[in-house]
Amino acid sequence: MEPILVYGFPAGSSMGLVAGLEWLGKSYRLCRVDMLGEMREPSYARLNARHETPVLITDVGEPLTETMAIAAWLEARDDERRISFAPRSAEADRMHQLMAFINTGFTSAFGPLWVALEDDTLDAQKKEVLRAFGREAVIERHDKLEAMAGDGPYLVGESPTLADALLIGVARWLDFHEVASPERWPKLFDIRRRIEADPAIAYALALESGESVAGSGACLGHVALHEVIERYGR
Ligand SMILES: N[C@@H](CCC(=O)N[C@@H](CS)C(=O)NCC(=O)O)C(=O)O
């Protein structure tokens, strides 16, 4: 069977993996999940007990959670090295380093901003503390990633890779939370603009918004969440 990527909306980091699948060019299916609604239902725990996206249903029907594990699964099947590099190469090491940075500190810096936005039990003062803390953390992590970025058109190499896929799913939260102007980090700004101009991103964003659009042809269609849970849930 083709793998199925369970991706979340609104504004899920998994949007980057949809683009990654498009760049990989192998057949896949998608399953769109409302993170504010159906992902919180008890039945979703059969796919991911932590009630998070993304989840990849692998080609043998096993749910695989965690972005880094899913990216590693894709990389292992990227025989033509479309979105990754030869194992043991310096580029592969650098790509893994950037992916790890993005998936850990860079992503988690936005956590307080999400809590301030979504947790209605918090009073205004607590929300402001969280916002101030989150803004500072996001700026600091952007400073660090800017220092790690090279002078190339993408994070690593001459075409978009899994590192760019992970970056683009999360970096847009900077604008969503209105933390700072993206131009403040010129290298990241340039890389983001280049990735965002890619048709795979327009495709992934349109799907996230619920539009029905044509991509590269690699996506064989969507599967309903209840079907994915019934067939592949644990
Ligand atoms: N460690 C997980 C984190 C995944 C994660 O936090 N996903 C977010 C969406 S980007 C989520 O599902 N959050 C739960 C929620 O919004 O309630 C990974 O890297 O895949």
The ligand as an ORCA input file, in Angstrom:
! r2SCAN-3c Opt
* xyz 0 1
  N       7.209     15.701     18.872
  C       6.141     15.730     17.925
  C       5.343     17.010     18.158
  C       4.170     17.115     17.239
  C       3.285     18.298     17.582
  O       3.458     18.963     18.610
  N       2.325     18.548     16.717
  C       1.383     19.618     16.971
  C       0.902     20.224     15.679
  S       2.181     21.026     14.811
  C       0.196     19.062     17.679
  O      -0.365     18.080     17.242
  N      -0.180     19.688     18.803
  C      -1.290     19.277     19.610
  C      -2.409     20.246     19.617
  O      -2.388     21.203     18.824
  O      -3.341     20.048     20.400
  C       6.699     15.702     16.513
  O       7.816     16.192     16.295
  O       6.041     15.168     15.614
*
